[in-house]
Amino acid sequence: MNYEAKWNEYRRRRRLFFAIFLSYVPGVWLVAIPVMYWFGSETPVYFIAGAWMIAFAVAGSRVSMFPCPRCGKWFFATWYFHNPLARRCVHCGLPKWATRDAATA
């Protein structure tokens, strides 16, 4: 079985996570300046920043709950253990970025 499509999905999730993370400060300011001008208040900026933080949390959860291409369980976590830097699935031991099973290669 070829796992490349699943790893591409993981890459997409990770890129989105880092894009949201890195764009927080400049993005909020880019949106905040016109919003403060239009509304004459700083209050909407807090809602914009909060929405960005929620997006960050959701994107982070999607990365950490990525299903293993082989077993389908969370690649990085169990119910009691979480390792976001795992090099192998914490359930079945599939190496990260493996494109196929070693038995079928």
C-alpha positions in Angstrom: 0.0 0.0 0.0 1.3 3.5 -0.9 1.1 6.1 1.9 2.2 9.2 -0.1 -1.3 10.7 -0.3 -1.7 10.5 3.5 1.7 12.1 4.1 0.8 14.9 1.7 -2.3 15.5 3.8 -0.1 15.7 6.9 2.2 18.2 5.1 -0.8 20.3 4.2 -2.1 20.3 7.8 1.4 21.2 9.2 1.9 24.0 6.6 -1.5 25.5 7.6 -0.6 25.2 11.3 2.7 27.1 10.8 1.1 29.6 8.4 -1.5 30.5 11.1 1.2 30.6 13.8 3.6 32.8 11.8 1.0 35.2 10.5 -0.7 35.9 13.8 1.0 39.2 14.7 1.3 40.7 11.2 -2.1 39.4 10.2 -3.9 40.8 13.3 -2.3 44.1 12.8 -3.1 44.2 9.1 -6.7 43.6 9.9 -6.8 45.6 13.1 -5.8 48.9 11.7 -8.6 49.3 9.2 -11.1 47.8 11.7 -10.1 50.3 14.4 -10.5 53.1 11.9 -14.0 51.9 10.7 -15.4 51.2 14.2 -13.5 53.9 16.1 -12.8 51.3 18.8 -10.2 48.7 19.7 -12.9 46.2 20.8 -13.3 44.4 17.4 -9.5 43.7 17.4 -9.9 41.4 20.4 -12.4 39.4 18.5 -10.1 39.1 15.5 -7.2 38.1 17.7 -9.4 35.6 19.5 -10.6 34.1 16.2 -7.0 33.7 15.1 -6.2 31.9 18.3 -9.1 29.6 17.9 -7.9 28.9 14.3 -4.4 28.2 15.7 -5.8 25.7 18.3 -7.9 23.9 15.7 -5.0 23.6 13.3 -2.8 22.4 16.1 -5.3 19.7 17.0 -5.7 18.6 13.4 -1.9 18.1 13.2 -1.6 16.3 16.5 -4.6 14.0 15.7 -3.3 13.0 12.3 -4.3 9.4 11.6 -1.5 6.9 10.9 -1.5 5.8 7.3 -1.2 2.2 8.3 -3.3 1.6 11.4 -5.6 4.7 11.3 -5.0 5.6 14.9 -3.5 8.9 16.0 0.1 8.9 14.8 1.5 11.1 17.6 -0.7 10.3 20.6 -2.6 7.7 22.6 -5.1 8.5 25.3 -2.4 9.0 27.9 0.7 9.9 25.8 1.5 12.6 23.3 4.7 13.1 21.4 4.5 15.7 18.6 8.0 14.9 17.5 7.5 11.1 17.2 9.5 9.5 14.4 7.3 6.4 14.4 3.6 5.8 14.9 3.1 5.4 18.7 0.7 2.5 18.0 2.1 0.4 15.1 5.6 1.8 14.7 5.3 2.9 11.1 8.2 5.3 10.4 7.3 8.9 9.7 7.4 9.6 5.9 7.4 5.9 5.0 5.8 5.6 1.6 5.0 1.9 1.9 5.3 -1.1 4.3 8.7 -2.6 4.6 7.2 -6.1 3.9 5.8 -5.0 0.5 8.8 -2.9 -0.6 
